[in-house]
Amino acid sequence: MKQYEARSTSCNGHSTPVCAPDSRMLHRLIFNKMYAYQQDAFFPAATLEFCTEPGRHYHVPLTWSGFGYSTYRGS
């Protein structure tokens, strides 16, 4: 898998939008909690993989606590 961009989130957990692909594409987001919060965690990172379609908008929220995380396709 080719890495296109690596970016960090702002203090409120958002990043700048990623450009829409011209074709169907597999994305992998890696959230590194130990880097972001500089503390130990049961889940130090969360990896999310999802496919996108051209021209569609995707919002991928992540809710994270000390002992678990949850995600879904947002609006």
N, C-alpha and C positions, 0 to 999 in steps of 0.2 A: 504494500500500500504506500503510495507516495504522500508525503506530508506537504500540504500546501501552505498552511499557516500555523503558527504557534502564537497564542495571545493570552493575556491575563485579563481577569475581570477587574472592574472598578471596585471601590469600597462598598457599593451597594449590590455587588454580585453580577452586574451586567457587563457584557462585552459589546464592542461595536459589531454591526451586522456583517455577516459573511456574504459575499457576492453570490447571487443565484447561479447555479450551474446551467450550462446549455444542454446537458443530458442527464439522464438518471445517474445518481451518484451515491456511493456509500460514504458516510461520514463517521468519524470516531472522535468523540469528545472525552477527554480525560480530565477529571476534576481532582486536583491534588489538595486534599484538606491539610495535610501536614505542612505543606509549603505555605498555603494561604493563612493558616491560623497559628502556625509554629507551635503545635501541641500534639501530643500523642492521641491516637484515635483507633478504635477497633477496626474501622474501615478507613485506612489512610488515603485511599483514592477510590474513585468510582469511574468506570469506563462505560460509556453509552455508545451504541452503534445504531444507526438508522439510515434509511434510504430516502432520498429526496427526488422529486420530479421537477422538471423545468418549469419556471414561472410560478411556483407555489411558494407561499410564505410559511416558515416553520419557527415555532417558539418552543424551546426545549427547557422547561423549568426543572430544577433539581431542589428538593427539600432534603436537608441533611441534618441529622442529629448526631450525638456522640456514638450511637449504637445502631444506626441504620440510615437508609436513604430511600427516596421515592422519586419517580419521574413519570412524565406522561407527555403526550403531544399537546401542547397548548394551542391557543387560538392566535 
